[in-house]
């Protein structure tokens, strides 16, 4: 499969973090409570190998480290976003693997992760080929019996984010993308309150890969 350019390109996301404080972007939350709850329900332990796709400047990595999770990878298109998190963590950031890459083409190790977390990356992949490339990466990189926790705009949620068109998917839609190798074991809804005061409808899917 030919590489698929990420929506907006890496330059788009670098400009976002150059032009706005990390706590002013629409997707900002001071703490990703829903993500943490779903990861814990999916079996998070200190021994879990976790990748946070599109993790950027979010505080999820802080909370994972605080829980004693020592094998954490944070991947994002924008170095500027990762720099925010690294500077915030200080010396603790040396315990994290930071990757600047497009998830659909990144050279990630095979079967290297027990838990795959994505808050608002997959919903930017409106092109079927891009979504298929994403799923192919998960299949290659997630260990047998591992789980995927994915959140994005729900049906009825916003049609655009950061000026880009998004795919609004239900948990069942996400499960259909992944196919029969993955089982939808939990779904959830979340109303995200943006820093500007808007309310965005999110849906979450927790999928477990067959052993």
C-alpha positions in Angstrom: 0.0 0.0 0.0 1.3 3.4 -0.9 1.9 5.9 2.0 -1.2 8.0 2.8 -0.5 11.7 3.6 -1.8 12.5 7.0 -4.8 14.9 7.1 -3.5 18.5 7.0 0.1 17.2 6.9 2.5 17.5 9.7 3.0 21.2 9.0 -0.6 21.8 9.9 -0.2 20.3 13.4 3.1 21.9 14.0 1.6 25.3 13.2 -1.3 24.6 15.7 1.2 24.2 18.5 3.3 27.1 17.4 0.3 29.5 17.3 -1.7 28.3 20.3 -0.9 27.3 23.9 -1.4 23.6 24.4 -4.3 24.3 26.9 -6.1 26.4 24.3 -6.6 23.9 21.5 -10.2 22.5 21.2 -9.3 19.0 22.2 -7.5 20.0 25.4 -8.5 18.4 28.7 -6.5 18.9 31.9 -6.9 15.1 32.6 -8.1 12.3 30.3 -10.3 10.6 32.8 -12.3 8.6 30.3 -9.1 7.3 28.7 -7.7 6.2 32.0 -10.9 4.5 33.0 -11.1 2.6 29.8 -7.4 1.6 29.8 -7.8 0.3 33.4 -10.9 -1.6 32.4 -8.9 -3.1 29.5 -6.3 -4.5 31.9 -3.7 -1.7 32.4 -1.0 -2.8 34.8 2.5 -1.4 35.6 3.8 -4.1 33.2 1.6 -3.0 30.3 3.3 -1.9 27.1 1.3 1.2 26.1 1.3 3.4 23.0 -0.6 6.7 23.0 -1.2 7.6 19.3 -1.5 11.3 18.7 -0.7 11.8 22.4 1.0 15.1 21.7 0.9 17.4 24.8 -1.8 15.5 26.6 -1.4 14.6 30.3 -2.2 10.9 29.8 1.5 10.0 29.9 1.8 11.8 33.2 -0.9 9.6 34.7 0.5 6.4 33.2 3.9 7.1 34.8 2.2 7.9 38.1 0.6 4.5 38.0 4.0 2.9 37.6 3.7 2.0 33.9 7.2 2.0 32.7 6.9 1.1 29.0 5.1 4.0 27.4 5.4 5.3 23.9 3.9 8.6 22.8 3.6 9.2 19.0 2.5 12.4 17.3 3.0 14.2 14.0 4.2 17.4 15.7 7.5 17.6 17.6 6.2 20.9 19.1 3.3 19.0 20.8 5.7 16.3 22.2 8.1 19.0 23.4 5.3 20.4 25.6 4.8 17.1 27.4 8.5 16.4 27.7 9.2 19.8 29.3 6.3 19.3 31.6 7.6 15.9 32.8 11.1 17.0 33.2 13.4 14.1 34.2 10.5 11.7 34.2 10.3 12.2 30.4 13.4 10.2 29.9 11.4 7.1 30.8 9.1 7.6 27.8 9.8 6.7 24.1 8.8 9.8 22.0 8.1 9.3 18.3 7.5 12.0 15.7 5.7 10.1 13.0 2.5 9.5 11.0 1.0 6.4 12.6 -0.1 5.0 9.3 3.5 4.7 8.1 5.6 4.7 11.2 8.1 1.8 11.6 6.8 0.4 14.8 7.9 -2.9 16.2 5.8 -6.0 15.6 3.5 -7.2 18.5 5.2 -4.6 20.7 2.2 -3.2 22.6 -0.5 -4.6 24.9 -2.6 -1.4 24.9 -3.2 1.0 22.0 -4.8 4.4 22.9 -6.1 6.9 20.4 -8.1 10.0 21.3 -9.1 11.8 18.1 -6.6 10.5 15.5 -8.6 7.8 13.7 -11.5 10.2 13.2 -9.3 12.4 10.9 -8.8 9.4 8.6 -11.8 9.9 6.4 -10.2 8.2 3.4 -10.9 4.5 3.4 -7.3 3.7 2.4 -5.9 5.8 5.3 -8.3 4.1 7.7 -7.2 0.7 6.4 -3.5 1.6 6.8 -4.2 2.6 10.4 -5.9 -0.8 11.1 -3.0 -2.6 9.4 -0.6 -0.9 11.8 -2.7 -2.0 14.8 -2.8 -5.5 13.6 1.0 -5.6 13.1 1.9 -3.8 16.4 -0.6 -5.0 18.9 0.2 -8.2 20.8 -2.3 -11.1 20.7 -4.9 -10.6 23.4 -4.1 -6.8 23.4 -6.7 -4.1 23.5 -7.4 -0.9 21.5 -9.0 2.1 23.2 -10.2 4.6 20.5 -12.2 7.8 21.0 -13.4 10.2 18.3 -16.4 12.4 17.3 -19.7 10.5 17.6 -22.5 10.5 15.1 -24.1 13.9 15.6 -20.9 15.4 16.8 -18.9 18.1 15.0 -18.2 17.6 11.3 -14.8 19.3 11.5 -11.9 19.6 13.9 -9.0 22.0 13.6 -10.4 23.1 10.3 -10.3 19.5 8.9 -13.2 17.2 8.0 -13.6 14.2 10.3 -15.4 10.9 10.2 -18.0 10.7 12.9 -18.1 7.0 13.9 -20.1 5.0 16.4 -18.3 2.2 18.4 -19.9 -0.3 16.1 -18.5 1.6 13.1 -15.0 1.4 14.6 -15.4 -2.3 15.3 -16.4 -2.8 11.7 -13.2 -1.2 10.5 -11.1 -3.6 12.5 -13.0 -6.8 11.5 -13.7 -10.1 13.2 -10.2 -10.5 14.7 -11.3 -7.8 17.2 -14.2 -7.9 19.5 -16.0 -4.8 20.8 -15.9 -5.3 24.6 -17.0 -1.9 25.8 -18.4 1.4 24.4 -18.9 4.7 26.1 -20.1 8.2 25.4 -18.4 11.5 26.5 -19.3 15.1 26.3 -16.1 17.0 25.8 -16.1 20.6 26.9 -13.6 22.6 24.9 -11.6 25.5 26.4 -13.9 27.9 24.4 -17.0 26.4 26.0 -18.4 24.3 23.2 -19.6 20.7 23.9 -18.4 18.0 21.5 -20.0 14.5 21.5 -17.3 11.8 21.6 -17.8 8.0 21.4 -15.4 5.4 22.6 -14.7 1.9 21.6 -12.7 -0.7 23.5 -11.7 -3.6 21.2 -9.9 -6.8 22.2 -7.8 -8.7 19.8 -8.1 -12.5 19.7 -5.3 -14.4 21.4 
